Amino acid sequence: MPMSLRSSWLPALLVGGALLVSLTACSDSSDVGLGVGSDPLQGGEPSTIDVTPTTRDTTVAPITGDNVQERPRSQNAWRFLVGTVDDPTPGTGVVETEGYVDFAGRSSIPSDIDSADPDSLTAELRLTTDYLHGRSSGPVNVEVYDLTDEATMDSARATERFEAAPSAVSVNGAQINPSDSLVTIQLQQSWINENLLTLSNTGNDGADFEEAFHGFKIVAPNSEAVVGFSSSNTALRLRRIASGDTTTADYSGLKTFTHVEQTNAGDPPSGYRLMQDGVGTGLTMEWSFDENPLDTLESAPLNRAEIFVPNDTSALETRPDFERPQPQGYRIIATRSSGAPSCTAVRSVVLSDANEACVLPLDPSAAPRAALVPDNVSFPTFQQSLRRVREGQSPIFTTFRVSIADRENTSVNQAATIQPGLPTTLPVLVPVDGPRATLTVTPL
């Protein structure tokens, strides 16, 4: 890939044809007239064409729920979010999040806790912070509420919500410091008294506890930051201190979920489109093969192709004492045309059971500056689309939907399993004329 793309993704830095002359791409020998295989570039002088798609805003609520028992072993850890952020970047609005967490049961309880008087016990939530978006200093007030029913958090989307009791069970004035790697939230003594029998239930290796205990909702009223907590490192801890000895029993996180709401969203800065995670704002791109310049390339040998969507980080507004991490990755989901070849035919990963949507592998090194579909995926996509159009058929894909995933991008050589993007509230500004396909062709 050209070094200019790796060093910057601003629209002013486009792919130059001279940088691409020496690069060749693989080809399907059946695509007569469209690919050159492993041969040198053939025909006339190679030229590079930037093809701008039609782009529109889309909103799809992201998956923010997870169940550790349902998660593939290969999947990275999950997180849940708590708090509110008012990002200074125009168009982002005020984003409010609520965190939900449920816990796994235990097959046994230490005898010192099982036989203890409830008044001799303390209970706390232990949360490991792994994300911060907003004001980076100062304590955050938090409140914890019992869920009233079992919540189906598995793969729930951010618009979902679960019912909670009206009274907080955390101690009055509970606070956390987002800059701490480990934070604790004390629960009221009355909550321990009311729930000790349930907490001591070890029947069916803890399954009876999981059925009886529904979990918590955690909120941060009037906060100025969204804080993320690692699902895998979340625990509910019972503690007893007697005669100088401390005995603990931890209940590990089982299910987590984040509810996300947005208010007062306006327009993004002039010349930009906004992608924003959590609220599900993304972009949809569509290339027209019956319009210039694609309608002129039906017979010109295609040598190389890339699709990229830049992130102009310099356009994001900042302010003192405000933290905004960069997204760790993106996702591009392409919708197959009716009767088009399968996802694997263009080196993509099947997303839906009906094989209607394909996840395009991206170049991991391009994030966070851009979502980049490399040549080994973009080339067969455009090569086969041009051939199909020449034969009176539709292109391979009708649309390409781009969103923030905040995971390391999956390359074509990585495992063909698609993980949901980690919950975030991050914004990305995409120059209006930034998304494009860059094609290198050799005129006959």
N, C-alpha and C positions, 0 to 999 in steps of 0.2 A: 504494500500500500504506500502511496506517496507520503513522503515525510511531512509535507505541508498539511496533510489531513491529520497526522498524529500530533503535530505541534499546536494546531488551533482549528476550531470548527466554526469560526465566525464566517458569515456568508461572503465576506470580502476575499477569503482565501479559498479559491476554487481549485478543482483538480486541473492541472495543466496537461495538455495533450502530449507535450514533449516528455513529461515524466512517465507517461504510460506506454510510450512506444516500445520499450524494451520488455514489457510484461505480456505474457501470453496466458491463455485460459484453456481449461479442458473443454472437450466438446463431445457431443453424441454424434457418431458418424452417420446416423440416419438423418440428421438435420442438414440436408444438402443445401449449400449456399449460405448457411448461417453460422457455421463454426469452422475453425481452421485446425482443430485437433491439436496435436503437439508440434505442427509445422510452424515455421516463422510466419509473421503477419504477411498476408498475400494481397495481391491486387494493387490498388493505388496507395497514396500516402495515408496512413492511419490518422483519424481525427477523433477528437473527444467531444461528445455532445452531452450537455446537461439538460435533462428532461424534467421539467417541474410538474409535479402532480397537482390535481385539484385537491385542496385540503379543507377540511371542515372540523369543527369541534364536536366531540362526542363525550357522553357521560355514561360510564358503566360502573356501578358500585363494586369496589374490589372485595375480594374475600379477605376477611380479617379474623376469622375464627379458626381454631385449631384444636385437635384432640391428639395428645401425644400417643395414645394407644392406636390411633388410625394413621399416624404419620409414618411414611416409609423410613426405614433406618438410615437411608442415605440422605434424607432431607435435613437441611440445616435447621438450627433452632429457630423458634418463633418468638414474637414479642407481642405485648399489648400496651396500649397507650392510655394515658390519663392527663387531663388538663386542657387548657385553651391557649391558642396562639393567634396573635394578630400580626401576621407577617407584613412588613412595610412595603412589600412589592405590590403595586396596584393590581387589582383583580383577584387577589387571593382571599379577601374577606376575612372574617373571623371564623376560625375552625375550632370547634369544641369536641372533645373526645371523652368517652367513659370507658373504663376498663372493667372487664368481667373475668373472674377466675374461679375455677372449681378444683378440688383436690382429690387425689387418690387415697384410698383407704390403706390401712396397715393390717398385716397379718398378726401382729402382737403389739402390746403396749408395755413399757417398763412397769414393773410391779410398784415401784415407788410413786408412779403417776396414777396407775390404775386404782390403787388403794388410798390415794390422797384425798384429803378434804378439799373441796373445790376452792375454798378461800385461800389455800396454800399454793395455788397454781396461777401462773400468768400465761397469757396467749398473745401472740403477735404475728403479723405478716412480715415476712422477710423477703425483700424484693431487690434484685440486682439490676441496676440501671444500665441501659445500653443505647440510649437515644435521648437527645435533647434538641428541641426546636423552639426557640423563644428566648426569653430573658434568662441569662445564664448565671445569675447570682441571686441570693436571697432565698429564704425558706418558702415552701409551698404548703398551704393548708390542704389537708386531705380528709375525706370522710369515707367510711366503709358501711355498706348496707347489706343485710341478708337478702339473698334471692328467695322468692316465695315458692318457686317451682323449679323442677329440673329444666335446665336450659340446653337446647340443642345448639351448641356452639360450633360443632364440627362444620367447617366450610361455610359458616354463616357470613353474609355480606354486611358491609359497614352500615347499611340502613336499618338493619335489624335492631331490636331492643328487647330486653327481658325484664320482667316485673321484679321489683325489689320492695322490701318492707319500708314504711315511711320514716322510721327512726334509725339513726346511725348507731352502729354497734362499736365503732371506734371510740377511744377516749376523747373527751372534749379537748379541742385545741390541738389535735394531732397534726404534726408537720413533718415534712421530709425536706432534705437538701438535695436538689437535683445533681449537684456536683459530686455527691458521695457515690461510691461504687455500690455500696450496700445500704439500704434504708430499711427502717422498721416502722411498723404502725401498730401501736398497742390497742388491744381490744378490751372492752369494758369487763369488769369482774362479773357483772350480771350476765353477760353473754356466756362466760365460762360455766356459770352455775346452770344455765338453761340448756347447754349443749354438751356437757361432759359425758352424759350417757351415750349420746350419739358418737362422740369422739372416741369412746372406749369400745365401740362396736367393731370387733375384728372378725365377725362371721363371714364365711365364704372368702377367706383371704382378703378381707377388706371390702368386698363387693357390697355387703350390706350397708356399710358406711356410705359408699358412693351413691347408693340408691336413696338413702335418707338425708344426706347432706347435699344442698343445692349450690353452695358457693356464695360469692360476694360480688357486689358492684362497688367499684372504687371511683370516686370523683374528686376533683380538685377545684372547688368553687372559687371563682375570682382569681384564678392563677393567670400568669402571664407567659406560661410555657407549657408545651406538651412534653411529657416525660415518658420514655419507653422502658418497659421492664422485660427482662428475659423470661420467657415462659418456662424454660427448662430449669431455671435456677430460682423459681418462686417456691416458697414454702410457708405453711402454717405451722408455727412452733408452739407446743406446750412446754412449760418449764416449771420445775419444782426445785426450790432451794431449801435444804434441810440440814442443819448441823454443819454448815459450810460446804456441803456437797450439792452439786447441781445435776439434775437429771432432765433430759429433754426428749421429746418425741416430735419428729418432723413429719408433716404430711406434704408430699411433693405435689407440684402443680400437675394437673391432669388435662384441663381444658381452659382455654383463654379466648377472649373475644374483645374487639374494640368497636364501639358505636361511634360514628362520626357525623357531625352536622356542620353546615356552613351557613353563615349569615353575612349580609352586607357585601356580597361579592359584586364588584364593579367590572370595568373593562381593564384589560392588561395594557401595558405601555404601548404607544403607537408603534406599529411596525412589528409587533410580536404576537404570537399565539401562546396561550398558557396551557401547560400540562400541570396538573396538581393531584398528587396522590391522596388517598384517604377519601376525598370527595369524588374521585373517579374521573376527573377531567382528563381527556386525552385527545388525540388527533386521529382522523381517518384520512388516508391518502388513496387516490385513484388515478391511474395513468390511462389516458385515452389513446388507444392504438389506431384510431381512425382520424387523428389530427396530427398536424405538424409538431415535432419532427418524426414521431414514430411511424406515421403513415408512409414515410419515405424510405424506411429501413427494411422493407419486407425482403429484399433480395441482397442487401449489403451484408457481407460477412461480419458477424459480431465477434469481437476478440476479447472483450472484457466488460464487466458490469459491476457496479456497486450501488447500493441504496444507503443513504445516510440522512439522519435527522439531527441537526446540531443543537446544542444547548449553549446559549450565550450567557455564561455565568456573570460577565461584567455588567449585564443589564439588571441583575437582581439587586434591589436596593438593600442597604444595610443601615444599621444604627449602632451606637455604642451599647455594649453589654447585651448584644443579641447574637445568638448562635443559630446557624443553619447548616447542617451537614449537607454534603453533596450526595446525590443518589448513587448507589453502587452499581446500578444496572437498569436496563430498560427491557421492554418486550414489544415485539411486532407480531401481531396475529393476522394472517392472511386468510381471506375467505375464498374457497375454491369455487370456480365456475361449475355449472352443471356439466357433467361428463368429462371434466378435466382430469388429467393424470393425478395419481395419489400424491400425498405429501412427500413420501419418500422418493418419488420420481424427481423432485427438485430439492432433494437433500434437506428436507424440513421434517419437523416432528409433529405427529398427529396429536391434536388437542382434544377433539370430540370423538365420541364413539362412532358417529356417522361419517367420520373422515371429512367433515365439511370445513373445518378450520385447521390451519397449519401454523405452528410456531416457527418463525424463521430464526435459525441460529445466528447470533451476533458475534462480532469481534470483541472479546472481553477487554482488550486493551484500549478500546475507544471510549469506554465509560470512565468518568461521568460526562465527558465533553460531547459525546454524541452516541446515538444508536446507529450502528453501522452493520449492514448486511454485507458480508465480504463477497468477493468474486465467486468463490466456489458454491455459493447459494444464489446470488443475484444473477450470475451468468446463465445457469440452466433455466431460471425463472423467465428471463426475458428472451432467451434463445427459443425455448419451446413456445412461449406466447407469440412471438413473431411468426413462427412456423404455423401455429394454429390459425392465426389471423389470415395468413396467406392462403390457407385452405378453407377459409370461410367460417371458421369456428371462433369461439370466444377465447380471450387470453386465459392463462392458467388461473389467475386470481382476479376477483372483482374489486376488492378493497384490501387495504393494509391498515390495521388499527395499531397505533403506537401509544404506549403507556409507560409509566414509571413502575419498575418492579422492585428496586432497591435490593436486588441480589446480584451477585456476579453473573454476567451474561453467560448463557450456555452456548458453547461453540458447536460446530457440526461434528466435531470429534468426541464430544462429551456424551454422557449417558442420555438416552432418549426419554428422560422423565422430566416433566415440567412442574416445577414447584411454584405455588402462588407467591406473589411478591410480598415481601415483609411489610406489615402495616407502617405507614409513615404519613406525614402531612406536608411533604416537601413540594415546592413549586419548581417548575422549569420553564424558562422563556425560550421559545423557538422562533427565530426570525421568520417572518411571513414568507420570504423567498428562499428560506434555508433548505427545507426538505427537497430532495431531488434524487434522481437516478443518474449516474454518470456512466455513459456507454462509450466504449472505444470501438469504432467500426473502420473497416477498410473498403472504401468505395471501389466498385468493380470498374 
